[in-house]
Amino acid sequence: MVAGEMCNKYDNLKPTYKKNRIMTLPNLDMDALRTLIAADRLGSLNRAADRIGRSQSAVSQQMRKLETQIGQPLFRRQGRGLVPTDAGELLLSYARRILELNDEAVSAIRGSAIDGAVRFGLPGDFAESWLPVALGQFKRSHPGVRVDIVVDGNGALLEQLDGGELDLVLAMGRGHRADAERLVTLPMAWIGPTGFDVRQRTGAALDLALYKPPCLFRKAGTDALDKAGIPWRLAYTTGSLQSLWAGVAGGLGITPRMMVGVPPTLRRLGERDGLPPLPSVEVCLHGAGDNAPSALASLKRVVIDNLTANLGDA
């Protein structure tokens, strides 16, 4: 076989890309995925549009585009709100992973140029939930930033902030301060063990498990009981959140708190259980102004994004 014939033979074996072109899958839009997560969290496209700063028509267009790409509806009506379909639930699980990896990659690349030190204080409610994971991710993405974290009560944290010992504080119920930046407003709730019913007390005082003073939850709870004419007694006092949950789980008393970091062995109580309603509480950031150093501003952004993503504006 001559060289020319050999070349012609192998030319005939080359894949015909134009004739047998592989079908490519659509690329999901990152902004649309963020909108999807916001709509699921808030239960409404209108509220999602307000939260992300887009018009309602733009948000609706994003959802239609995603539904076209996926080939299935992502939400269905339930009462006055929206709930995800099975396809929507599946896409949401992937969307969270996709965005987390995207944000981690961007933070890792940008973060290599950020250095400095940040001293951050937060209450135990958030230190025992999802926020430490976000803070750990921040440290890995910003190896040049030294992060010192203090977990304490609201009043003690703000005293340290005012004394120059902390740079940034996440606190509850201090929205009156000039440096307060409100992030979310959360409802307080009565929390107790499964099977609790205040109407089974047969006239005895209601046992309470409370944080030692000063504590905004303690005052809100006792004020609500006094207003409702329900007698109570302080059965368990502690300065540790873990100890508080243990006392409630052991049946030593119920407690007023937010539904953040509550152990799964406990449940939310309310008016159906014979208990009075409780007020809401503001969650605010304190201490980082518009001219904050880059390391502090970056950590502040992580705290805000994770808080609003996990809690919304309940």
N, C-alpha and C positions, 0 to 999 in steps of 0.2 A: 504494500500500500504506500503510495507516494504521500509526501508531506501535505500537499494540498487536499487530498482526499481525507487524510486523518483530521485536518482542521475542520473540514465540512462535517465530518462525522460527529465531532464534539460540539460543533455549533448547533446541531440538531437536538442535543441533549440539554441546552440551556433552558431554564425555566421561562415560560412565557408570562411575564409579570403583567403585561397589559391585558392579556386575555383572562387570566385567573387571579385578578387582584383580590387580596384578602380584605374582607369587610372590617373596618375599624369601629370600635365602640366609641360612643360620644364621651367627651371630656366634661365632667360635671363642674359647674361653676362654683368657685369657693364662696363668693358672696351669696349666691343662692343657697348654699348649704348652711351658711350662718343664719340666713333668714329662716330657713326651714327649722332650725333648732330654736330660734326665738319664737316662731309661731307655735311650735309644740309646747314650749315652756309657758307661754302666755295665753294659749288657747284661743288666739284671735289674730287674724292678719292685720286688723287695724292697730291693735296694741303692738304687734311686731313692727309695723311701719313706724310708729311713734318711737319705739325703743331704738331702732337702728338709724333713724333719721332719713327715711325714704318716704315717698308718697305711697298711698295705698295702691294706686294703679301699677307702680313699679314693682311692689311686692307681689301683687297678683300675677304680673307678667313673669316674675322669677319662678313662682310656683307652677305656672302653666308650662314653662320651659322644662322644668324638672320632670313634670308628669309626662310631657312628650318624650323626653329622653328615656325615662324609665318604662313608659308604656302602660302605666297604671296610675289611678288616683292615689294621692298621698294623704289626704284628709277627708273626713266625713263629718257631717253636722251631728252634734249631740246637744240638745237643748239650745242654749244661746251661744255655745262655743264650738270649737273644732277639736276633734281627736284624730290621731293618726290611724290610717288603715294598716293592715298587716304589712303591705309594701312600704308604707310610710315608716312604721316601726323599724323595719329592716334597714331602710335607707338612713334613718336617724342614727342607728348604731354604727354604720359605716362613716357617716358624716362626722360624728364626734372623733372617731379615730383619724380620719383624713385631716381634719382641721388641727387636731392636737399635734400630729406629725408635722404639718405645714408650719404651725406656730413655733414648734420646737426648733425646726431647721432655721427659720428666719432669726429666732432669738439667739441661736448658737452662733450664727455668722455675724450678726450685728453686735452680739454681746461680747465678742472677743475684743472689741475696742473700748468697752466700758470697764472702768475700774473705780475703786473707792470702797467706802464702808457705809453700811446702813444698819441702824439699830431700830428694830421694829417690835412693837408691843401689841399683844392681842389677848382677849379674854379666853378662858378655857373652853367656852362653848364652840369657838371656831378652831381652837388648837386641837380639839379631839374629833374634828370632822374631816372635810376634804381639803382644807386650806394648807396643811403641812405638805401635802403632795405637790401642790402648786409652788410652794416656797422651795421645796427640794428641786423641782424642775428649774426654777429660776437660778438656783445656785449652780446647777450643772451647765446651764446655758450661758452663765456669766461668771466664768472661773476667776476673773479679775476682781470680782466684787466680794467683799467679806460681809456676810449677813449675820448679825447677832440678834437673836429672838428672845423676847421676854414674855412669859405668860403670867398674867396677874389680873386682879380685879380692875374694873373701869376706873375708879377713883385713883388707885395707886399708879396705874399706867399714865394717866394724865398728869399726875404730880411729877412723875419722872420726865414726861415730855416738857413740862413747864420748867423743870430744873435743868434741862439740857442733857439729860441722861439718855433720852430716846429721840429719834428723828421722825418717826411715823407711828401713829397709834390708831388701831381699830377699836372703837368703843361703842357702847350702847347707851342710849338715853341722855346724851350730852349735846343735843342739837342746838342748844342755846349759845354755845361757845362761838366766838367770832371765827375761829379757825375750822369750824365743823363743815365737812362736805358730806351731805347726806347721800348715802348709796341706796339703801332700801328701807322700807318700813315693814316690820314683821309683827304678826299678831302674837301676843302672849297666850299661853294655854296652861290649863291645869294638867299635870302629868301624874299618873299613878299606876299601880299594878293592875293587871287584868283581873276583872271580877269586882273591882271597887264600885260601890254605890253609896253615896253620902246619905241616901234616904234610909239605909239600914242601920243608922247610928243609934236609933231609939233614944234620942234626946241627949246623948253624950256629946261632949265637945269634939270638934273635928281635929284630928291629929295632923300637924303640919311638919314637914321636913324642909328647913330653910337654910339658906346661906347666912353666914354671920353678917351683921350690919357693918358698914352701910351697903345696902343691896336694893336696887330699884325693883327687882322682882318680889322681894320680901315685902316691901311697902305696898306695892300694887296688890298683892294677894291678900294681905291682912286688911287693907282698906276696903277691898271688894267684899270680903266676908262680913266686915262690920256694917257696911252699907246694906247688905242683904239680911242682916240680923241672924247670921249663922255663927254660933259660938265656936271658938277654936282654941287650941292650946299648942304651944311650941313643944313638940315631942322630940325633935332631932335638930341639932344645930351643927354646922360644919363649915370649914373654910376651903374644902376641896370639892370640886365638881364630881370627881369619881366617887368620893365618899357620899355625896348627896344622892347620886343615882343608886348606889348600893343600899342606902337607907330607904329610898322609895321602893326599890325592888323587894326589899325585905318586909314591906308592909308597915314600916314605922311611921309613915306619914305621906301625904301628897305634897306636891310642890308646884309653884307657878314658874314657868320658864318658857323659852322659845322652843319650837320643834327643830332645833339644830343640834346634831350630835346626840340625840336621845337614843339610848340603847333600845334594841328591838324587843326586849322583854317588857318594856313599858308602853303604855298607850295614852293617847290624848283623851282627856275628860272634858266635859262641858255642861251646858245647861240640861241636857238629857240625864245627866248624872246628878242633877240637883245642885250644881255649882254656879256661882254668879259669873257673868262675863268679865273679861279682863281687857285692859287697854292695849294698844299697840306700842311698839318700841322702835325708835329710830336707830339705825346702825350707820355710824358716821366714821369718816377718816379725819384725822387731825394731824396737822404739823407740816404738810408738804405743800408749799405755795407754788405759784406759777413759775418761779425762778429756781426751783429745786435742782440740785446737781443731777447729772444724768443717771447715776446709779439709783438715787432715791426716786426719781421720776419713773424709771423703768420698773422698780418694785411696786410703786404705787399703781401703775397700770396693770400689773399682774394681779394684784389684790382686787382691784375694781372689776376687771374682766371675769375673774373666777367667782367673785361674790355674786355679781349680777347673773352670770351663767347658771349658777347653782340655785339661786334663791329668787331671782326676778324681783318683782315689787309686789310681794304677797299682800 
